[in-house]
């Protein structure tokens, strides 16, 4: 019982750290956008593209079916980006969602 409680606490701490990191990254991006320098714009675009996952990859990361994932999309529980006919998901957002799911399962 003690071990389960410790695991739950650690998962919760990790979730909060990832959430804080995500918020800090968003603030940093806003600061970078406000700066007049545009020396690394191509590198930033490549980094964003590297963080996009296909439906199949997102399902593997979350360990769920495609039907369940698309159900979450229809319910606006998860955001996505479309490029033409292809749907992509943000890797960092999925990691936060995964941690949130882990914490809820332990409760």
N, C-alpha and C positions, 0 to 999 in steps of 0.2 A: 504494500500500500504506500509506504514511504517513497519507494522508487517511482511509482506512477505519479505521485505528487511532485517530485523533483523534476521528472520529465516534463510534466505539464508546465511547471514554472519556467523551465529552460526554454520550452517552445514559445511560451508567451513573451519572454525576454527577447528571443531572436526575432519574433514577429514585430515587437516594438522597435527594435534596432533597425530592422529593414524598413519599417515605415518611416522612422526618423531619417534614415539615409535617403530614402526616396524624396522626402520633403526638402532635405538639404540640396539634393541634386537639382530639383526643380527651381529652388531659389538661386542656385549657382547659374543655372541656364538663363534665368531672367537677368541676372547681373551681366553675364556675358553678352546677352542680346542688347543690353543697354549701352555697352561699350562701343565706341566708334570704330574699333578695329575689326577687320574681317579677314584675318590671315589664315584661319583654319576652317573656313566654311565647308570646304569639300570633305575634310576629315570628319567633321561633325555629322554630315549627311551619311557618310559610310558607317559611322558608329550606330546611327539610328537604324539603318538598314540591317545591320548585324543583330540588332535586338528584336527584329521581327520574326515571329514563328508562324509557320503554316498551321492549318487546322490539325493536321496529323501530328505535328511536333508538339503543339499545345496539349493535345489529348495525352500524348506520351508523358509530358511533363507533369500534368495533373492526375494522371492515371485514371482517366474517365473516358467514356465513349464519345464519339463525335455527336451523337444525338443529344447527349446531356450538355455538351459544350454549346451547341447551337441553341438549345433550350435556354441556357443562361444568357446567350446573346439576345434572344427574343424578349427575355424578361428584363433586359438592360442591367444585368448583374455584372457584366463584363464588357469592356469596350473593345473595339476592333477597328482596323483600318482596311479599306478596300483599295486595291490597285487593279483596275479593270474588273475582271470577274473573280479575282482571287482575294480571299479574306486572310488577313494577318492579325496576329495578336502580339502585344508588347510583352517581351520576356520578363522584364522586371515587375510588371503588374501581375503577371501570372505567378511569379514566385511569391509575391505578397499574398495573393489569393490562396495559394497552396498552404502557406504558413497559417493563414486564418482558418482554413479548413482543418488543419491538424489540431489547432487549439480547440476548435469547436468539437472535434471528435473526442478529445480527451476530457472534455467537461461532462 
